[in-house]
Amino acid sequence: MYQYTMLIEKRSGITLLLLLCQHACFLSASYQIRKSVTCEGQSASLSCDSGFIHVLVANYGRIDGRICSAGQRLESLSNVHCFQKTSLHIMTTRCNGKKSCSVQAVNSVFSDPCYGTYKYLIVSYECRPLKHSITCESSESVIVCDKGVIAVHHANYGRRDVAPCPAKTSDCFYPQTASISSRCNGKRSCTLTASNSVFSDPCVGVYKYLEVTYSCKLVLLLLLCQHGQSASLSCDSGFIHVLVANYGRNDGRICSAGQRLEWLSNVHCFQKTSLHIMTTRCNGKKSCSVQAVNSVFSDPCYGTYKYLQVSYECHPLKHSITCESSETVIVCGKNHLKGLCYPYV
C-alpha cells in the first residue's frame, strides 16, 4: 500500500509557553494577557479594540484576603480557598468570540461557592485576531480559509446580542463549539446551517443566529492508507500537537488504487475516537508512529477500505519528565499567573 505525506504550510513564530500551576497547563505567548478583577455586586467588562475575546482563566470566589477587602468584615474575607468550578465555562459561553462583553459578579449568575464570603470575579483573557461569521436563523453561510485549514475557536447558536440579525431579546446561550469543530476543523471551507433542526431550539420564540469565530491554521497533513506502513509524525523543531484525525473514509478517490469499487463507496465513514487515539500517542512528542489498522482504531465501517488522515502542528514548547517517586519543578518566571491555571487550547 501507499503512504502519502503532504506538507501544506508550516506555521511560523513562537506561539506557546509552558505555564506553572497545579495541573499540566500551557500559556499562550502570542497575545498580551489582560486581567480583570471585579468585586461582588459589580459588572466585569471585557473588551478588545483589535481581535476577539478568548477567556483563559476565570474564578468567582476568593483566593486572596486583600483583594476587594475595603469596608468588608474580616470574617467575610478569611476563606481564601473559595473556587467556583463553573466560572470558566460561564465566562467563555458569554464572552468568547465577542468584541466586548459585560458579566455581573453576582451569585445569580455564578451561584454561591462559599456562603458568607465576600467574593470577587477574576478573569484573564486575550484578544485574538480571529475571523467572525454570523448566520441568521434558517439561513446558510460558508466559512473559508484561503491559506491553511479551519480551526474553530467558539460557536454559539442562540443570541448573545440584539444587533446581529436584529431582535429585541438576547441572552440565549447555547454553545456549539464542539459540534462546529467536528464538522469544520481541518477543512478549507465549511457550510454552516443555522437551524433548529440541526441544533434544536434553545430559546423558543427568539429569533436566533449561529455565531462562529475561527482561525486559519497552517498545518502538516499526513495521509496513510489502511494496512500500509505506520503513520510517522515528526517535528524537527518543537513538539507534536494533533489537531484533526480520522480513520475511515470521506473521499472515494483517496487510497483507491487497486481497490474494488464496493470498498470505496462509503464516504461517510468516521471513527470518533481517532483524535483521542492520536493525541494520546503523539501529543508532546518529537516524533511518533501509529499504524492505520483496525487493531489500533477498531473498524468504524466493515467492508470499507479505510485511510488515516491526520493534521498536526509543531509547537515550540518546554518539556519536562519526572520519574516515578520523584519530584520536579517547572518554571516560567514572570509568565506565571499565581493560583490560576488553564489548559492548552
C-alpha positions in Angstrom: 0.0 0.0 0.0 1.0 3.6 -0.2 1.9 6.3 2.3 1.3 9.9 1.3 2.8 12.8 3.3 1.8 16.3 2.2 3.3 19.5 3.6 0.6 22.1 3.3 2.2 25.0 5.1 4.4 25.3 8.2 3.3 27.6 11.0 6.0 30.1 12.0 6.7 32.0 15.1 6.6 31.1 18.8 3.0 30.7 19.9 3.0 28.9 23.3 5.0 28.6 26.5 4.5 26.2 29.4 2.7 27.6 32.5 3.5 26.6 36.0 0.4 25.5 38.0 -1.2 22.7 39.9 -2.1 20.8 36.7 -0.4 20.5 33.3 -1.2 23.8 31.6 0.1 25.9 28.8 0.3 29.7 28.4 -0.1 31.4 25.0 2.7 33.9 24.4 1.4 35.3 21.1 -1.0 37.8 22.6 -1.0 40.2 25.5 -2.8 38.8 28.5 -5.4 41.1 30.1 -6.6 40.8 33.6 -10.0 41.9 35.1 -10.9 41.9 38.8 -14.5 42.7 39.7 -15.8 42.9 43.3 -19.1 41.0 44.1 -22.1 43.1 43.0 -20.3 44.9 40.2 -20.1 44.1 36.5 -16.9 42.8 34.7 -16.3 44.4 31.4 -14.0 42.7 28.9 -13.2 44.3 25.6 -10.9 44.0 22.6 -10.1 47.0 20.4 -8.5 44.6 17.9 -9.4 40.9 17.7 -11.9 38.9 19.7 -12.1 37.8 23.3 -10.6 34.5 24.4 -11.0 33.8 28.1 -8.1 31.9 29.6 -8.8 31.8 33.4 -11.8 32.7 35.5 -12.9 32.3 39.1 -15.8 33.7 41.1 -14.8 33.3 44.7 -11.8 34.4 46.8 -8.2 33.3 46.8 -6.7 36.4 48.4 -7.7 38.2 51.5 -6.6 41.6 50.3 -8.5 41.9 47.0 -11.9 43.6 47.3 -11.5 44.0 51.0 -12.2 47.6 51.6 -15.1 48.1 54.0 -15.7 44.3 54.5 -15.7 42.4 57.8 -12.7 40.2 58.5 -14.8 37.1 58.7 -16.1 37.7 55.2 -12.5 37.7 53.9 -11.0 34.8 55.8 -11.9 32.0 53.3 -9.2 32.2 50.6 -9.9 28.8 49.2 -13.2 29.7 47.5 -13.5 28.4 43.9 -16.5 28.2 41.6 -15.6 25.5 39.1 -18.1 26.6 36.5 -16.7 30.1 36.3 -14.6 29.5 33.2 -17.5 27.8 31.4 -19.8 30.7 32.2 -17.3 33.3 31.1 -16.3 31.5 27.8 -20.0 30.9 27.0 -20.9 34.6 27.4 -17.7 36.3 26.2 -15.6 34.1 23.8 -15.6 35.3 20.2 -17.1 38.8 21.1 -15.5 42.2 20.8 -16.8 43.1 24.2 -19.0 41.7 27.0 -20.3 42.5 30.4 -20.9 39.9 33.1 -22.2 40.7 36.6 -20.2 39.2 39.5 -23.2 38.0 41.4 -24.5 34.7 42.9 -27.4 34.7 40.5 -25.0 34.3 37.6 -22.4 32.0 39.1 -24.2 30.6 42.1 -22.6 30.9 45.6 -19.5 28.8 46.0 -18.9 29.8 49.6 -21.7 31.3 51.7 -20.7 34.2 54.0 -17.6 35.1 52.0 -17.4 38.3 50.1 -16.3 37.2 46.6 -14.8 38.7 43.5 -14.5 37.7 39.9 -11.1 37.4 38.4 -10.7 36.9 34.7 -7.6 36.6 32.4 -8.2 36.9 28.7 -6.5 37.5 25.3 -7.6 39.4 22.2 -7.1 37.0 19.3 -7.1 38.0 15.6 -9.9 35.7 14.5 -12.3 35.5 11.7 -16.0 36.0 12.5 -19.2 34.7 11.0 -22.9 35.4 11.7 -25.6 33.2 10.1 -29.2 34.2 10.8 -31.7 31.5 11.7 -33.0 29.5 8.7 -30.0 30.6 6.6 -26.7 29.1 5.4 -23.2 30.6 5.0 -19.8 29.3 4.2 -16.6 30.0 6.1 -13.3 29.8 4.1 -9.6 29.7 4.6 -7.6 30.8 1.6 -4.4 29.6 3.4 -4.3 26.8 5.9 -7.3 25.0 7.4 -10.2 26.0 9.7 -9.8 25.8 13.4 -13.0 26.8 15.2 -12.5 28.9 18.3 -16.0 29.4 19.6 -19.6 28.8 18.3 -23.0 29.7 19.8 -26.5 29.1 18.4 -28.9 31.4 20.1 -28.5 35.2 20.7 -25.8 37.0 22.7 -26.6 40.5 21.3 -29.6 42.3 19.9 -27.8 43.8 16.9 -26.9 40.8 14.7 -30.0 39.5 12.8 -31.9 42.2 14.7 -34.2 41.3 17.5 -35.3 42.8 20.8 -34.1 40.0 23.1 -30.7 38.5 23.9 -29.0 36.2 26.4 -29.7 32.9 24.7 -26.5 30.9 25.4 -26.2 27.6 23.6 -22.5 26.8 22.9 -21.9 24.7 19.8 -18.1 24.8 19.7 -17.6 21.1 19.8 -20.3 20.4 17.2 -19.0 23.0 14.7 -15.4 22.0 15.4 -16.2 18.4 14.4 -17.8 19.5 11.2 -15.3 22.2 10.1 -11.9 21.7 11.7 -9.2 20.7 9.2 -11.2 21.8 6.2 -10.5 24.7 3.8 -14.2 25.6 3.6 -17.3 24.6 5.6 -21.0 25.2 5.2 -22.9 26.5 8.3 -26.6 26.0 8.7 -28.4 28.0 11.4 -31.4 25.8 12.0 -33.4 24.3 15.0 -33.4 21.0 13.1 -29.6 21.0 13.4 -29.1 22.3 16.9 -32.6 22.0 18.4 -34.2 25.2 19.8 -32.5 26.6 22.9 -35.0 29.5 23.3 -38.4 29.1 21.8 -39.8 32.2 20.2 -36.4 34.0 19.9 -35.0 34.8 16.5 -31.6 33.2 16.7 -28.3 33.2 14.8 -25.2 31.0 14.6 -22.1 32.8 15.6 -18.7 31.3 14.8 -15.2 32.7 15.4 -12.3 30.7 13.8 -8.8 31.0 12.6 -6.9 29.5 9.6 -4.1 27.2 10.9 -1.1 26.4 8.8 -0.6 22.7 9.4 1.1 19.5 8.3 -1.2 16.9 6.7 -0.4 13.2 6.8 -2.4 10.6 4.8 -1.9 6.9 5.2 -3.8 4.0 3.5 -5.2 1.1 5.6 -2.7 -1.8 6.1 0.1 0.4 4.8 3.2 1.5 6.7 2.9 3.2 10.0 1.9 6.9 10.0 5.0 8.8 11.1 4.5 12.3 12.6 7.6 14.3 13.4 8.8 17.8 14.3 12.3 19.0 13.6 11.6 21.9 15.9 9.1 21.8 18.7 6.6 19.1 19.7 3.6 17.5 18.1 0.1 18.8 18.6 -2.6 16.8 16.7 -5.4 19.0 15.5 -7.7 16.7 13.5 -7.7 12.9 12.9 -10.0 10.4 11.3 -9.6 6.7 10.5 -12.3 5.9 7.9 -13.2 7.4 4.5 -14.8 10.6 3.4 -13.5 10.6 -0.2 -13.8 7.9 -2.8 -10.6 8.8 -4.7 -8.1 8.7 -1.8 -6.3 5.4 -1.4 -8.3 3.9 -4.2 -5.6 2.3 -6.4 -6.2 -1.4 -6.8 -9.3 -1.5 -4.6 -12.8 -2.8 -5.6 -15.5 -0.2 -6.1 -17.7 -1.5 -3.3 -14.8 -0.9 -0.8 -14.8 2.8 -1.8 -18.5 3.7 -2.0 -19.0 4.6 1.7 -17.7 8.1 2.0 -19.3 8.8 5.4 -17.1 6.6 7.5 -15.8 8.3 10.7 -14.1 6.8 13.7 -15.0 9.2 16.5 -12.1 8.0 18.8 -9.4 8.8 16.1 -8.4 12.2 17.6 -8.3 10.8 21.1 -6.1 7.9 20.0 -3.7 10.1 18.0 -3.4 12.8 20.8 -2.8 10.1 23.4 0.0 8.5 21.4 1.6 11.6 19.8 1.0 14.9 21.5 4.0 16.4 23.2 6.5 14.1 21.4 9.1 14.9 18.9 8.0 12.0 16.7 5.6 9.1 16.8 4.5 6.2 14.7 0.9 4.8 14.5 -0.4 2.0 12.3 -3.5 2.6 10.2 -5.2 -0.7 11.2 -8.4 -1.9 12.8 -6.5 -3.3 15.8 -5.5 0.3 16.7 -8.6 2.2 15.8 -11.2 -0.6 15.6 -13.4 -0.8 12.5 -15.9 2.1 12.0 -17.3 0.7 8.7 -16.9 -3.0 7.9 -16.2 -3.7 4.3 -14.9 -0.3 3.5 -11.2 0.3 2.6 -10.1 3.0 5.0 -7.3 5.5 5.5 -5.9 7.6 8.3 -5.9 11.3 7.9 -4.1 13.5 10.4 -3.5 17.2 10.7 -0.9 18.4 13.2 1.3 21.3 14.2 4.8 21.6 15.7 4.8 23.9 18.8 7.9 25.3 20.5 7.0 24.1 23.9 9.1 23.3 27.0 9.3 19.7 28.1 9.6 18.0 31.5 9.9 14.4 32.6 9.6 13.3 36.2 10.5 9.7 37.1 8.2 7.7 39.4 8.6 8.5 43.1 10.4 11.8 42.2 9.5 15.5 42.1 10.4 18.3 39.8 9.5 21.9 39.3 8.6 23.6 36.0 9.0 27.4 35.9 8.0 30.3 33.6 9.2 33.3 35.7 7.2 36.4 35.0 4.7 34.5 32.9 3.4 32.6 35.9 -0.1 33.6 37.0 -0.3 32.9 40.7 -3.0 30.5 41.8 -4.6 30.3 38.3 -4.3 27.7 35.6 -5.7 26.9 32.2 -5.3 24.2 29.6 -3.7 24.4 26.2 -6.3 25.5 23.6 
